[in-house]
Amino acid sequence: MPVVELSVDRSLVCANFDGYKLSFDSVPVLKQSLEIDPLRLEPHANQFSLLHVELFARHNHLFADPWLRHCNYYVNVRHQLVQCSYDPQSGRARGQRVVYSLDCRDQGDGYQHSVGDYNYTICFISERFCVICDGVSTYHLVDTGDRSRSEPVTWQRIAQTPVDVANDYRGFVLYDARLDVVQERKQISLISGHVARRDLAAVQEQTHVYYMDLVWGRWTQSPTDGEWEYSICQRLETTGSVHYCAFEPRAESLIIASNREVQTPEQRKAADEAAAVAAASAAPSGQMQNGHDHKFSWNQTGDDLLIRFPLPQGSNRNELNIRCTNTSVLVKHLEEELLSGELYARVDNDLTTWTVEADSLQLTLVKAEPQNWPQLLKQKDLAPEEAGTEEDSDAVADPPLPIPNLEDPIEDCDLGLTDEDIKMVRFNLISGGITHTIFLGSTPLLFSTTLRPGFPAAFATRQGVDASVWLQMYQPSRPDEWSVRHEGQLHAFGYVQASKEQRKFTACCPDLDFVVICESFRHVLVYRPRHDSAGGLRKRNGPPVTVGKQNLVTLEYDVGEILGMSTANNLITILTCHNLLHLQV
């Protein structure tokens, strides 16, 4: 499989860049009140996975029109699509107006939008068409007319279809949509995601896992009657975060960046079966010193021992025989010995308790002296969650590993995610597999944005202290080749972005003249890498000092939480809970 390298264009790198200088120049902010609040749906209590949190927390509720960058849209609580535009000639914001009322009828289950449904996502695919995903289960293809005209134009829905007719999933988010003309027929490719859950095999430690189920669909217009026919081209899965997901031109391949493997359901099932066979063949005999096959698990605190035994379905207390002394333990189920031997240290026999719940036995022993036990029994080294996996008594046991105390306070490093390498892969529909890979390291993408209408979204990576912006390169004459082009450089922004822990939205303008970071409340930071304002300062016996310009914009208290952001040349549009703000930069 070819590995694509990120080749930096040295002509775009500024080796003498000396950072950003805080500017106290005022940034004009035009404030518009919202007659109706934006629609914002929160996750349900059952949607607690990291994928759910990312899906809702990173959702941008302000949708930009790539063909008219000064025109944006949002959905209000009445399920109306509201247009909000800015006139760059006069420097004033135009009035907001409703351009389309979304169909929010129930989806056959008696509900409209409810807690746990996903938010609306909108993608403009041409000067006349846009695709709306209602966040529940349906795509809407809308003819917007000529959006560049100043007079109102009536938007009309021309097609509607379920995202995935084969499953009853509720909740989808649209990652990308693309309009192409192939063999004189219009086709619209769509990729949507749904956080699903599946049970794992019994040989694995986890009982279930959440994963992103990606559905690659396609609308094709009939040349005879003009009707749009929908079909599903491919399904993909990944248990990791989706940092980037976009089609290449002609939509024969899909580009995905994730910290886990991207697979088809068939590939995942084959991998699970191979893992199960490997685990079964590599599993130890499970012989304990009493000669019986059994598995149990144990854990400890500073004062207690908790030992758990799985029992056959339908077992009851009368079938158990438990004998504990200050130095030994014996557990039998009918005629089978589950555990027998001398304990590592003394326990208080008078405080021993045991319970049977849900086909399992839990035995609790109280230590005579508070301490951490490196092993459960004197004769064998039994690590927690691995009991019953040691070899025969003649074998030499490995040194016991330290057993963590469950009462010890958790350190900050224990709460973070482990570093995982992020890969960007190109999945080709014709070959049915991954054809190209870019290794991005452990640093996630800084952001992705649309630089030019009709082109795939660009993405930014951290290159040293800088941020490099990349754009896909596609050659129709050589479809087997794929690469990315270094489009621009944001000097020192990789270092700046890493220090902003409260960031919510990050984007740059189409001409890369500035990049902006929005926090959840009030603060907006604007960086101009190309601004040279050192006032003629020079380094001693060196070149002039090159610096950028930084602006900190503090919004008013009453605007509420920031829900969305978009950028245009010399303009930042921000959607909050109660206002629409235009920052003239």
Secondary structure, 3 states (H helix, E strand, C coil): CCECCCCCCHHHCCCCEEEEEECCCCCCEEEEECCCCECCCCCCCCCCCHHHHHHHHCCCCCEEECCEEEEEEEEECCCEEEEEEEECCCCEECCCEEEEECCCCCCCCCCCCCCCCCCCEEEECCCCEEEEECCCCEEEEEECCCCCCCCCCCCEEEEEEECCCCCCCCCCEEEEEEEEEECCEEEEEEEEEEEEEEECCCCCCCCEEEEEEEEEEEEEECCCCCCEEEEEEEEEEECCCEEEEEECHHHCEEEEEECCCCECHHHHHHHHHHHHHHHHHHCCCCECCCCCECCCEEEECCCEEEEEEECCCCCCHHHEEEEECCCEEEEEECCEEEEEEEECCCECHHHCEEEEECCEEEEEEEECCCCCCCCCECCCCCCCCCCCCCCCCCCCCCCCCCCCCCCCCCCHHHHCCCCCCEEEEEEECCCCEEEEEEEEECCCCCEEECCCCCCCCEEEEEECCEEEEEEEECCCCCCCCCEEEEEEEECCHHHHHHCCCCEEEEEECCCCCCEEEEECCCEEEEEECCCCCCCCCECCCCCECEEEEEEEEECCHHHCCEEEEEEECCEEEEEECCEEEEEEC
